[in-house]
C-alpha cells in the first residue's frame, strides 16, 4: 500500500524530473533592467527637448515687459514696453493686441535698439487693429536675424 501525505512541504514545489520541461528563473531582474532603460531613455529625450526649446525660445539676454497700454480706440492701441538687450544691442519683438473675447486683432514685429552702453530700451508703439482691442502684449523678443 502506498502512502500519500496530506501536507505539502513548505518552499517551492518539486516536480518529477523531465516531466514538465525546464523551469525558467523568475524574470524580475530582466523586467527591472528594462524599466530602468526605458526611464533613462525618456529622461534623455525630455532633456534634449528642453535644451532645444531653451535655445530656440528662452534666451535670457532678451527680456520684455509691458509697462502700459493706452490710447484704445476701435482701430488702434498704444503699447509702452521695456526690453532688456545685450549692452548697445537690438531686438526684434512681436507685439499683439487681443479683443475682449481673446481673439487676436493685431500682430506686428518691431525692432528696438539700445543706446551704446545701455541694456534697456523703453519704447511706445502704435498697433493698428482690425477691431476694438482690449489688451496689448509683447509676445517675445529675440536677437535680430
C-alpha positions as CSV (number, residue, x, y, z in Angstrom):
1,X,0.0,0.0,0.0
2,X,1.3,3.4,-0.9
3,X,1.0,6.3,1.4
4,X,0.0,9.9,0.4
5,X,0.9,12.7,2.6
6,X,-1.8,15.2,3.3
7,X,0.6,18.0,4.0
8,X,2.7,19.8,1.4
9,X,6.2,20.7,2.5
10,X,6.9,24.5,2.5
11,X,9.0,26.1,-0.2
12,X,8.9,25.7,-4.0
13,X,7.1,22.7,-5.4
14,X,9.2,19.8,-6.6
15,X,8.2,18.3,-9.9
16,X,9.3,14.9,-11.2
17,X,12.5,15.3,-13.3
18,X,12.0,15.6,-17.1
19,X,8.2,15.6,-16.9
20,X,7.3,19.3,-17.3
21,X,10.3,20.7,-19.2
22,X,12.9,23.1,-18.0
23,X,11.8,25.6,-15.4
24,X,12.8,29.2,-16.0
25,X,14.2,31.5,-13.4
26,X,12.0,34.4,-12.5
27,X,12.1,37.4,-15.0
28,X,12.2,40.0,-12.2
29,X,15.7,41.1,-12.9
30,X,15.2,41.4,-16.6
31,X,12.0,43.4,-16.1
32,X,13.7,45.8,-13.6
33,X,16.5,46.3,-16.2
34,X,14.0,47.0,-18.9
35,X,12.1,49.6,-16.8
36,X,15.4,51.3,-15.9
37,X,16.5,51.5,-19.5
38,X,13.1,52.9,-20.6
39,X,13.3,55.6,-17.8
40,X,16.8,56.6,-18.8
41,X,15.7,56.9,-22.4
42,X,12.7,59.0,-21.5
43,X,14.8,61.3,-19.3
44,X,17.4,61.7,-22.1
45,X,14.7,62.5,-24.6
46,X,13.0,65.1,-22.4
47,X,16.3,66.7,-21.6
48,X,17.1,67.0,-25.3
49,X,13.7,68.6,-26.0
50,X,14.1,71.0,-23.1
51,X,17.6,72.1,-24.2
52,X,16.5,72.6,-27.8
53,X,13.4,74.7,-26.8
54,X,15.5,76.8,-24.4
55,X,18.0,77.5,-27.2
56,X,15.2,78.4,-29.5
57,X,12.8,80.4,-27.3
58,X,14.4,81.1,-23.9
59,X,17.3,83.5,-24.4
60,X,17.6,85.4,-21.1
61,X,19.5,88.2,-22.7
62,X,16.3,89.4,-24.4
63,X,13.5,90.1,-21.9
64,X,10.4,92.2,-22.4
65,X,7.7,93.6,-20.2
66,X,4.7,95.7,-20.9
67,X,4.6,98.9,-18.9
68,X,1.2,100.0,-20.0
69,X,-1.2,100.0,-22.9
70,X,-3.3,103.1,-23.6
71,X,-5.0,105.1,-26.4
72,X,-7.5,102.3,-27.1
73,X,-9.8,103.2,-29.9
74,X,-11.8,101.0,-32.4
75,X,-8.7,100.9,-34.7
76,X,-5.6,101.1,-32.6
77,X,-3.8,100.7,-29.3
78,X,-0.6,102.3,-27.9
79,X,1.7,99.8,-26.1
80,X,4.6,101.0,-23.9
81,X,7.1,98.3,-23.2
82,X,10.6,97.8,-21.9
83,X,13.1,95.4,-23.4
84,X,16.4,94.2,-21.9
85,X,19.1,93.5,-24.5
86,X,22.8,93.0,-24.5
87,X,24.6,96.3,-24.0
88,X,24.1,98.5,-27.0
89,X,22.3,95.7,-28.9
90,X,18.9,95.5,-30.6
91,X,16.0,93.1,-30.5
92,X,13.0,92.1,-32.7
93,X,9.9,92.0,-30.6
94,X,6.5,90.6,-31.6
95,X,3.6,92.7,-30.3
96,X,-0.1,91.8,-30.5
97,X,-3.5,93.1,-29.4
98,X,-6.5,91.0,-28.5
99,X,-10.1,91.8,-28.1
100,X,-12.3,91.2,-25.1
101,X,-13.0,87.6,-26.3
102,X,-9.3,86.9,-26.6
103,X,-9.2,86.9,-30.4
104,X,-6.1,88.4,-31.9
105,X,-6.9,91.7,-33.7
106,X,-3.3,92.9,-34.5
107,X,0.2,91.5,-34.6
108,X,3.4,93.3,-35.6
109,X,7.2,92.9,-35.4
110,X,9.1,95.8,-34.0
111,X,12.8,96.3,-33.9
112,X,14.2,98.2,-30.9
113,X,17.8,99.3,-30.4
114,X,19.5,100.3,-27.2
115,X,21.8,103.3,-27.0
116,X,25.5,102.5,-26.8
117,X,26.4,101.1,-23.3
118,X,22.7,100.7,-22.3
119,X,20.9,97.4,-21.7
120,X,17.3,98.6,-21.5
121,X,15.1,100.2,-24.2
122,X,11.7,101.8,-23.3
123,X,9.5,102.1,-26.4
124,X,6.0,103.2,-27.3
125,X,4.4,101.6,-30.4
126,X,1.1,102.1,-32.0
127,X,-0.6,98.9,-33.2
128,X,-3.3,99.3,-35.9
129,X,-6.1,96.8,-35.2
130,X,-8.9,95.2,-37.1
131,X,-11.4,95.5,-34.2
132,X,-11.6,97.3,-30.8
133,X,-8.7,95.9,-28.7
134,X,-8.9,95.1,-25.0
135,X,-5.2,94.4,-24.2
136,X,-1.8,94.9,-25.8
137,X,1.0,92.4,-25.3
138,X,4.6,91.7,-26.1
139,X,4.7,88.1,-27.1
140,X,8.5,87.6,-27.3
141,X,11.8,89.4,-28.2
142,X,14.7,87.8,-29.8
143,X,18.0,88.6,-31.4
144,X,17.6,90.2,-34.9
145,X,18.4,87.8,-37.8
